[in-house]
């Protein structure tokens, strides 16, 4: 049977690549990656997020790439309460949470924030 095995990377279209990198590195603990012809990405776990500047996207691209159109859920390391303290320390507004949700592998607890482009970011940990 032919099937998809995992997600390798996704693309976020952003207004300001350095600002996006700063947020994802400093607030979410991802690593900045440079590849190809000085392209930028954010690495975490076994995945990465490639960054496209709005209006200067790489081909091929999504039919309607827009900043602020993504809704992403990331599983965090450690306790959600500790991550919430980290968000507060970095002056990141928590829009909602903690709330119970359902993740790909079962029950999760989540908080919601926005990145600099207003993408919705769900930060979650699996319920013990």
C-alpha positions, 0 to 999 in steps of 0.5 A: 500500500502506498501512503504518506509516512511523515511530514518533512517540512512546511512553508510559512509565508511571512512579512519579515524573515528576520523577525520570524526567525527571532520569534521562532528561535527565541520564543519556541527554541527552534534553530535557524537554518540557511540552505540553498541560495541563502534561503532560511528555515527553522529546524525542530525535531525531525522537521523544518519550516521553510520561510518565504517572504511575502511577494517574493516566494519561491516557485513552485508555491501555494496558490494563495500564500499569505502571512497569517493564514497558518494554524499550527500545533507544536508539541513542547518538551517539558511541562506546559506550565513552565512554557507558559512562564517562558511565554509570559517572561517574553511578553507573549500574550496567551490567547487561550488556555490551558485547554484540553484538546485532541492531538494526533496521538490522544489527549493534549493540553494546549495554549494558543498564541500568535506569531509576528505574522498573526499565525495561530500557534498552538503549544501542547503537551500530551496529557499524562 
